[in-house]
Every structure is written in C-alpha cells, then in structure tokens.
Amino acid sequence: MRFTFFICLVMLFWCSGTAFGDTPSVHISDRPTWLSVLKPYNQRPSSRTIERGFYYALIEEQVQVEKQADYNHIIREIVSETGIQNASQISVSFDPAYERLDFHDITVWRDGKPLSRLKTSAFKVLADEQDLSNFIYQGSFSALCILDDIRKGDRIEYSYTITGRNPILNGKFCSNMYVQWYTPIAHHYTAIIASSQRKLNFKTFNTVPKPVISEANGLKRYEYEGFQVPPAHDDDSQPSWYNERGFIQVSEFASWAEVVNWALSINPPAVNIKGELGERIAKLKKDACNDKEKYFRAAVRTVQQEVRYMGIEIGEYSHRANNPEKVFKQRYGDCKDKSLLLVSMLKAGGIDASMVLVNADMNGHVEQYIPTAYAFNHAVVTANVNGKQVWVDATMDNQGGEGTDIYFPRYGKGLVLKPGSDALITIPPSKGGKVIGEDIYTVKDGKSPVLFTVKTTYTGDEADYMRGKLESSGMAETEKSYLDYYAKIYNKIEVKDSIIVKDDLKTNKLTTIETYKIADFFKKDSTSDKLTADLFANFIYNQFPSMTGRIKTPVSLTYPYDASYAMKVVLPGGWNINEDHDSINRDYYHYESDFTAAGDTLSLNYKLYFLSDYVPVNKLDEFKADIKRLNNTSLGYSFSYTLQGAAKPSTTNSILVLVVLLLMVGLVVLGVWFYQRETPGIVFAYGSTFVPIGGWLILIAIGLAATALVTGSNMVTGDYFSLHTWNVYHGNQHEFNFRSLVVVEAIGNIILMMYAIFCLVLLLNKRDILPASITGYFAFGFVFFLTDYILAANISSKLAETAISPLLRSIVTAAIWIPYFKKSSRVQETFIVPHPPYNYSYEGPGVAEEPAS
C-alpha cells in the first residue's frame, strides 16, 4: 500500500514537471507603473498588542483586474529576538501553471540605512503541497527567501507582483481580500482597480474600512485604508465556519444562476459513454433488472468503493472535473471527479441526477456570501430515485444500508448544477446515527480480578465512520490503543480476549465487544476492611469540548451527536441505593442520567444529545458551569464493598462530615465561653448617653447575616461532602492539592459562617468586645480566601479564576471596615456593654441607682 502511494507521488511530480515545462522561477523587475502612491505612516501599535516579536508597519495590496496583476508591498518591524525567528523569512505561494512571480524589492533597513537583499539566487522554489496528506495535489509552489543577518530593530521591506489568473473562470474576477491578519498592522491598504465597464459586486464582513471610490481614464478604483488594525484571534475549539477577520468579498458573478451556468459549462455530464465505464454501466443495468433503486445503490458503491480519492488539481482542474471515462479507468479522482462520474452513471441508468456544490466548512453559513465561484470547496450529488430525492457524497466509503437508505452529511446549503437553478437550496438534514455504549464490571469477590466487558454499538453514519476507522487502523493497532486508553484509568488491566466485531451492512449496524481483566478495580480502605471503587462516565465527558478560561469565540460541538451509555456493576450481595435522576436541557444540548439497581446489578445510565453545531458566546459561562457540575456530581459514582460480600453504596464523604460536625460543636462551645468571659473593671451606665445601633453599622449587621446564610447554603449545595468530589483528581498529580483545597474550603467556610453568627450576636447586644472580634473576623476572611486562592492556582487556572473574586472582596472589605471599627467614634460609643450582667448600673432621669448586691 505504501509502495503504491510512493509510486503515485513519483508519477505526480513527473506529471507536474511535464505540465509546467521549465522549473518554476522567480523574476526580478521594477514596480508596476499603475500603482497608487501611499502617504507614509510611522506610528507603531501599542507594545501590549505585539505578539511573536514583530508587527506589520505596512500591508499594501493593489489588484489591477484588467492586467490580471496582484501587487503586494509589506514592511515588518522586528521588536525582539523572538521576532527575528518568526519574521526573517519571506515565502510567496504561486501557481506556475498560469501565474508569474516578479519581486521588485527586498530591503533591510538598519539604523535608517537600506541594505538590499534582492537577488534571484536567494530564493528556493519548493513544491507547496500542504494538502498532499489529504490526497490533493494542486501544483502550487512557494518562493522561499531566508534572510541572513537579521537583528532586533531591523525593518524588513519587500514587494512583489503575481500576474495571471486561472483561465477556468473565463476572465471573470472573484476574490476574498483580507484587511485583518493575526498580527498587529499599523497601516493597511487595499485597492482594486478595474475597468469602469466591469460590474463588480462587493460585500464586507466584520470590521472593514469604508471604501473611497474614484474614477479616471476609464478605470474605477476602490480603496480601503485602515490604521492600527488589531490582530484577530482564533481558538482551537471554534466552529470551522467562524471567522472574525475583516475581509472584502469581490465577485463579477451577478447571480447564482450565472455561477450555475459557468459550472455546467465546464462540468457537463458524460453522454454516449464507452470503454470500461460503458461496460460497467451495462453490467449494473443487467444486474438491477430495471430496479432503479438497486441500480442507484450499485452505482454509488462502485464510485465510493472502487474509485479512490485522489485529486490532481493543477491549473484549470481546480474547478474542472476530469472525463468520467478517464476517472473510472484510472480508479482515482477528487470530489468533483467522483461526483461527475456518479452523475453520468446515474443518468445513463435513467435516473435524473445533478452535481451539487457545497462548502464543507461553512455548511449552511455559505448563504452569507454573494454569488461567486469561490463559495464552495466540495462537490456532491443529488438524484431523484423513484420520486424520492436522495443526496450522496461520492467521496465517502464504507457506507452501509440498502437502496436509498444512505447517510448524507449536514452540509446545510448547496447549489444544484442544473439548468434553471438560480439560488442556493436547503439540503434536508439526514437522520444521524447513534453510539450506544455499555461497560459491565462483573465482581466475583473482593480478591479476584474484575471482569470488564465493553460493548459499543454504532448505527448510521457512526457505523460508517467506525467501519472506516477499523479498516484504516487495523485490529492490532486498535486493540493496543484501546488498552492504552483504559490503562490510564486502571494500571493493572490486561486483555482477556481479542476484540469481536459484528458488522451488518444491510442495517448499517456495527458492534464491537472488548473484554478485559482489572486487578486494581478496588482500593482498600486502610482503616477498615472496606474496598472502595470509583466510576466515572468518561465516555460522556470526552464528548464535551475542551475550553480555556479566556475563550471568546463560539465553541464547536459534534453535530449531530446522539449517545447512550451505561455503566453496570454486577456485585454479589445486591444493592440498596436510592435511585437518582439528573438532567440538563439547553438549546444546544440535552443531558440526562439515571442511577438504578435491580438484584445484583447497579445501572448508571447516561444520554447525551448535541442539538446544534456550536455553543454561542453568550452561553459559554452557562456551558462551563454545566460541565463543572456534571464533572463534580452526575458523571461519577463511588461505592464500597466488604469482604463479606455486602454491598454498601455510598456517595458521602462521612469522615469530612464528622470533622465538620465536631468543628461546629467546638465553635459553639468556644463562642459561648468567649461571650461569657467577665470584662473586669467596667461599670456600664444605661441611660441618656447610650448610642443605639445605626448608620453604617446597619450594613455590617446585614452583611454578617447574609454571610452566614450564603455560606451555609453553599456548604449544603456545593458538593463538599461528595465522595466523587473528593476523588475527582484521584491518581492525578493534583490529588493532594485538590483534597487539601476541599478540606480548607469546608473547614474555612464553617468557621466563617460561625464567626459571622458570633459577631452578629455581639453586634445586636452591643458588646464591648465586638470591635476586636470583628477585626479578627475580617482578618480571618482575608487569610482564608488567600489560602484558598493559592491552593486553587496550584491545581488549575479555572479554579484560580473562581477563587480570585472572593479574595479581592475580602481585601476590600478588610481595608474599609477594620480602620472603621478602630477609629469610629460611633463604634466606641455604641459597643460598650460588658459581661456579666451584674456589672450594669442604670440611670433614670436625674437619679442614679447602685447596682444590686
């Protein structure tokens, strides 16, 4: 297989050399005379926005439509040693099949002096086949110039022109021109120059400067100029259709009907088919016996299975498909080759079929584009089979099902290449497949290895995908990767039997069965004879995307996705648990879980559906909170097992509960003792000079009460006493830090709550010890939240982000109220009541009484 692919590559490069004639080269010439002259601009971007050690002082692009020439002028400013690494080479891609590359200037400015680096010998022209791993050969090349002797502070300036257009567009102009890159741009200028008679259509996306339009000498000039353009940012988890960069779409196509007519003119279905393809069509007709549905599926399987995917998209073949007879004979082709082949075969069998242009990245969002030949990157097929409209992706393989029962990806919108078609149409969504997982842990006793059986069933497109994956990886590699996955959870796991694969192509249902033995399923409690085990639904958790705390783009979801998953534990002695149910319903996903037990089997059942292909930005906080909650509570389960065989399921960290209860009792005793301490040498006179509670002290009273209520509520709802929370980082490098964090938060919150109640009682009784006590309360709050933040930061940035807000509040609170209680005259006049009561004396109007003896 690898040798065949190597021979194919050799032939490709030999063919490319034949097609091009001479080796692609770089030319040197003067700048074009039709260019606009820019005013100099020397303001640099803010240093805070500069990444990778350099920025663009200028990006200038001028396009002369009539001369088929694209001029580019770029200036890079190196601001650090990192910039030397990232910006000291020049690379320009071009297609020598129809483009000529001319460099006009390469200058390195140092200390205000120009150093010319332009010479043809400095360039290496290399094949630029970034899609070769995807079996697409485009014939493009890159002219690479690696600059030597570049230093911090240098200014690299270069300019070049690419002349020529792909002849497949028949002279029509289409382009997407970006005015924002991923590095700061101090000055950006784009100009499009075309004949006044040429009708160009424009649409801008995101942030684009307003154009300045002028006309002279029969030419129309469209100028877009921007200054201090910020860098755009992508995130790994964003949908493929999301693009925040500013760009201008230009197209000479006035309507989608024009695009259809152009595409049909270069890709007409084959007629009067002869040769090997003609013979195959005749055989398929004979086998089908006039059954169009049977003929349809046979033709689809022929193209999908017998014609491999491989595209040689040199020159006009970027959009023109090869002759179907040629494609079938050579047994390879790209999406348009295979689609036109299938359309031709279906038409030859009396089935109305058409090629459809879609965008596999934009999906339905392609409708935001104005009509253009560059709106699409994929070709598929639609056919009317016995009155039923069917959609087929000819590049897919291993598709199960019979007749017209075939999965089609959700491309959303498409342009049907059929006479009279004049608009994008909505492609009906195909029914998605399912993934049904079942993990069964069979416990014989507390000493023997646990039998672990994994049964996974795939239907529809999920079966198509898994079928191809198994074929690609091979069974030996698949078994190794599966074992490696489970070994991260159980160190002492080993394979019991080889994977069993059951594949039913007719119903398109594929099932895999894995069997393992786990020797370390249970962990022994050092203080008792109990064996404990933790289960976690990684199958479900792994479907959620990974998100950073700073993400500001929509988050992509696998859509459609429908999964059911069950973990079952078969345990001698049976179960006695409270059934539990959890669910989350959002616009973009649905989750539910059910925990039940019957006889000797515990069943943890989960379902997950993604209802959209992304999570919008305004729902990200909600989504993150959901994932955190599921991770902490719903996706895990812990239980204990005695060697006598009795199952004692537990989800509560009883030790931590006991510690907190003892702490609360101790704090109550300490608070009563401290409150009743005698305040010696003080005689309190109750009378006209008494100052009641008021002013800012009312806010303190409300704050103490709120702190006690909120903290108490958080202790009940915060899962501090859940065994799953305790075991979240079990076996992880952060296990000790996380458990320390749980203990600190549980104990700290209890102390904070009880301390707030104690201070509130002192405040309401106007006790003289309140100022000192509440100062300690605020100081404790700061120390507690600082410790909490330090522990959280040592675990993850997400936990640190959660802990920073309480810490900042405690600092502000302490800074305001500690000085107030130390210096306020109202505090000194209000909190003067001592203890015990016999220290009181009472003053009536004009009469003082001695305290009772």
C-alpha angles and dihedrals in degrees: 000000000000091000091052091051091049092052088049091054092049090053091048094054091044089052091048091053090050092049094049098042102200125038110274110259144186119243129204120219143144122278116275116266095225095070126121115238115235127214112242117257119190107173113120125215122258111284089233091065097049114105132179091024100282144061137201112257088186138008110182124178123177121179121197103196096189094050091042089231131141116196121196128188119182134179121189124192116208110213102168145014088265088060090056089060096044103039107033098096133067121213126178123180122212140159110235090197088082108353134082121202119212122181116204103180145001112181132168111204114207123175088346093304124115121234112191116220099170114126131128093233090064091068128086114195109210134180106261102208105151092155096051090103086060090053094253121128113191103173095232124143136201124223103215125195117180108199118218128211098026116164139185110280095029120137114216115202126179139157136191142165128222112203124195140052133227104268091215089081091062093229097310115135123228128161146151109219119192123212095182130057135179093265126061115271119204094191127015125182129178125178130180116196120191141152114281086235093058112093109218123184120211137196127172128208129206115335113357127155117249111263125246108217122199136165132209138150093006093305128111119212124202112193128190117184128178137174132207093007109190120228120261120233130213127197125211092231098051121111117265091243095055115104124164096178119112113243143159122230114208123185136167091201108104097196144006087252089065090051090050093050091048093049092047091051092058098035109039115165113256119257132190089027114198139169124042093339091052090052092050092050090051091051093048090051091050093048092047094053093211091311100137094192091053092046090048094055093044091053091048092051091048093056096038098045106029101038110063122211112260126136128200098187101174118156114322091005087078083087106007117086121222120250109282092230090056093046093051093047095050090041095221138086144139127258096284092043092052093041094051089046091053093045090051092049093048093048090050087056093052096260119131106234138163139187115248125204115218138165111235092195101042096036108174092356089075086087089077090072124090114237109294140144089236097062093092138061103174141046127212137166137249123193138180107229114184090330095314119114109225129187123209135184103208092196093065120092139187090044113163129201134078134266113339093346097111132136119242123191118247099257089157102204133030143173111234111215098222130122109269095024107134107160144040111268130211111249111220110244114253119230108263126225130244138236115213115187129186125182115189122192112193113195116199096178140320095281108040121084113267116248107234118195122183117194118181124180123195125192135183116351091354088062090047091053096045092046090056093043093053091048092049098046100038124225097271093054091043092053091049094050092048092050091048089053094053092041088067087064101034117030094195101051125129136178115262098183138002118267114275116216121196113187124183107185095184095059091028093232123142125185130189124194121196125185126196141164119228118200097179101045092121128052116208119233107232093213098050144016092263122123115209131201133187124208125193130182098233088158089068099032093055091061092065114089122249111247132188121221092247099050112138102172131080113277120235121235129195100254129220097024126158118174135170119188135179133187113198128187118196106200131174112243097035132243137282108190139140110250114242135199131189133176141171122196119192133159090252103038145010127212133180138166136189127193114199139154133207124177110319095342128093113198123199106186125190136181129189129183126178108210098184138030093241148022111237119236094248090058098049096096089050091048093048091050090050093051091048092051093048091048092050100042123001106041096054138062132185129193140167131226130198124218088240087068102249113136114224108182114197135176097175128091094226095181093057090045090053092048092052093047092051089047092052092050091048092049092050091052091046092048093051091047093048092046092052096049111125116248101215126213097017126120113187120207113203110205148089093334093061113118113212124218111277146119116044090352089077088063089052091052091050092046094051092049092047092048091053093048097043094044092048091049091050091052090056097044101030098082093234090142097046116115089215091058089049091052100041092110096032109153090007126119088246095053096107094043093048094049089047088052091052092050093046092049094046095047094037094051092049091050091046092050095047092043090053091051091048092051091046090055090049090048095050090049092045091233118187092227094061098094092055093041096049091047087058089047093056092044091051090050091055094047092047096050092043090054090046092052094048092052092045093049090054090058107042143332090242092060090044091054089053093049099046097073097058090046092054091047091051091051093050092044094050092045091055105037105035093062089042094057091045099048109023114113089205090059091049092050096043106044101057103114111121133194139273107046094233088071089070123102123185129218121202123192103303095340127092121202127204117237115263115266 
